[in-house]
Amino acid sequence: MSNNEPAPVGEEGGDPEFVVSSEQLQAMLANGNPALIEAMQRGLARMVGSSSGYIESLPAPVRARIDHLENLQQEYETLEEKMDEEMKALEEKYRKLYAPILDQRRAIVNGEAEAPDNQTPEGKKAMEAIPDVPAGIPDFWATALSNHPELEERITDKDKEVLAYLTDVSGEDVLDEEGEEIGFEIIFKFRENPFLTDSELKVVYHISEDSGYMSVRDIEGCDIHWCPDKDVTVKKMRKKPKPGSKNKQPQTKIEPVDSFFRWFTDAPEVPEDMPEDDEDDDLDDLEELRDQVENHVRVGELLREDVIPNAVKWFTGEALFEMEDEEESEEGDEFDEDDDEDEDDDSELGDGDSEDDDDDDSEDEGGPGGVMPKDSKEQPAECKQQ
C-alpha cells in the first residue's frame, strides 16, 4: 500500500478525521462490500470494553458525582468481601459444633452408644424385661430416605433391602488448597452385607462460580461391586430354547432396571462448556443432557441440605408433616391473593351495576338472590380428607 493510498476503514493508520455519512454507509452496505463489513467487524471488536466517551462528555460536577459513586461502590465491595470471610468463619465454627452431634446420632443408630434414659436403673430394668431388643435403630436410613417424597420415587423395594445395611449417610465439602469450597460429596457407608462388597459409596460434585452463580463442573460417581446375583440395578431374563434347537442351554439376558443405586453409577458427564441453545443443532439432546444433570444434582442437594441434617425427622415422619403444612400454607396464601383480586374486581362495579345483565329469579344457595339466611352457616369451599 502506497503512502498516498488511504488505509481501509477500521484498520490502524487510517485517517482519524475520515467521516462517512449515514447515506454513504447505507449505500456501501447495500452493495455488499465484504472488505467494508470485515473492517467494521474488526473495529467493533476492538471497541468492546472501551469507553464510549459518554462519561467524559458529561459536565465536571456530574463526573465528580460519578467518581464519588465509584468510591461508594468500592466501599460496598470491601464490606461484601469482609462478609464472605466472616460467613466462611461462621460456617466453619458451626460445622465443628455439628460434628459431635452427628457422631452421637451415628453411634445411637448403630448400637454403639445407648440413650441416657436406657442407662438409668429403671431403663436397664425395662430393657431386661423385653427379650431380643435389637441394637441401635433398625432400618434407620432406609426409612429416612424412603420417607422423602422425591427420593421415595427412586427407591425400589429391592433397593430398600440394600439400604437396610446403611450405617451412615454424610455430606462433606470439597475444599481447595486455600480452603475455598470447590464442591461437595455425599457418602453412603455400609456394614458387611450379602449384597455388595463395598463399605462405602460416594458421589462428588465439582462446582465453580461464575458471576456469582454456582454451576456444576463435573459429577464423579463410583462403581459398585455387587455380590454374585445380588445386583439390584439389573434383572436376568432366562429364555428356554426352542424345540429342536441345537443349543439346549437356556439363554440368559440381562436388562437394566430402575434403581436408586444408578445415582452412583450413572452420573451424567458434564461437558466442559455447556453449549447454548443456538450453538447446538440437536436441541432435544441438549435438553435431555441438561435434565440429566439437573436431576442428578437435585438428589445430591436434597441429601446434603435436607435429609442428612434432618434424618431423625424424616425417619419419624415429622418432616413430611412439616412439608405438607408448608404446602397448605402456601396454597392458603394463593387463595388469599385470589380473594383480594376478586374484591378489587367487585369494587370496580358502580352502584346499580351488575356483571350479569339478565335477571335471574331462581333461588341460589340460602334463598332468593343468593342471600344467606342470618342463622345459616356458610360451608367451606373445599373439604380435604385428612
CORLINDA-V181688 format. One record per pair of residues at least 6 apart in sequence whose ideal C-beta (glycine too) atoms are under 7 Angstrom apart, sorted by the first residue. I is the first residue (numbers start at 0). J is the second residue. Records with the same first field share a line. If there is no record, write none. Layout:
# CORLINDA-V181688
I->J + J
This chain:
# CORLINDA-V181688
5->13 + 14
6->12 + 13
7->13 + 34 + 38
8->35 + 38
9->38 + 39 + 41 + 42
10->38
27->35
54->62 + 65
103->112
105->167
106->112
107->114 + 135 + 136
108->135 + 136 + 139
109->135 + 166
110->134 + 135
116->122
117->123 + 126
126->132
138->163
139->314
140->162 + 165 + 168
141->159 + 162 + 163 + 165
142->314
143->306 + 310 + 313 + 314
144->150 + 154 + 162 + 306
145->151 + 154 + 159
146->313 + 314 + 316 + 319
147->301 + 306 + 313
149->301
150->301
153->259
154->259
155->257 + 258
157->231
158->231 + 258 + 259 + 260
161->194 + 195 + 231
164->189 + 190 + 192
165->187 + 188 + 189
166->188 + 189 + 190
167->188
168->187 + 302 + 307
169->186 + 307
170->183 + 185 + 302 + 303 + 307
171->183 + 184 + 186
172->180 + 183
173->181 + 182 + 183 + 184 + 203
174->180 + 181
175->181
181->205 + 206
182->203 + 204 + 205 + 206
183->204 + 303
184->201 + 202 + 203
185->201 + 202 + 299 + 302 + 303
186->199 + 201
187->199 + 200
188->198 + 199
189->195 + 197 + 198
193->226 + 229
194->225 + 226 + 229
195->223 + 224 + 225 + 226
196->224 + 226
197->223 + 224
200->221 + 223 + 263
201->221
202->219 + 220 + 262 + 263 + 266 + 299
203->219
204->215 + 218 + 296 + 299
205->216 + 217 + 219
206->213 + 214 + 215 + 216
207->214 + 216
215->269 + 292 + 296
216->269
217->269
218->266 + 267 + 269 + 295
219->266
220->263 + 264 + 266
221->263
222->264
223->260 + 263 + 264
231->258 + 260
232->255 + 256 + 258 + 260 + 261
233->253 + 254 + 255 + 256
234->254 + 256
235->251 + 253
236->252 + 254
237->249 + 251
238->249 + 250 + 252
239->249
240->246 + 247 + 248 + 249
262->295 + 298
266->295
267->288 + 291 + 292 + 295
269->292
274->285
276->282 + 285
279->285
306->313
309->318
312->318
348->354
363->369
365->371 + 372 + 375
366->372
371->377
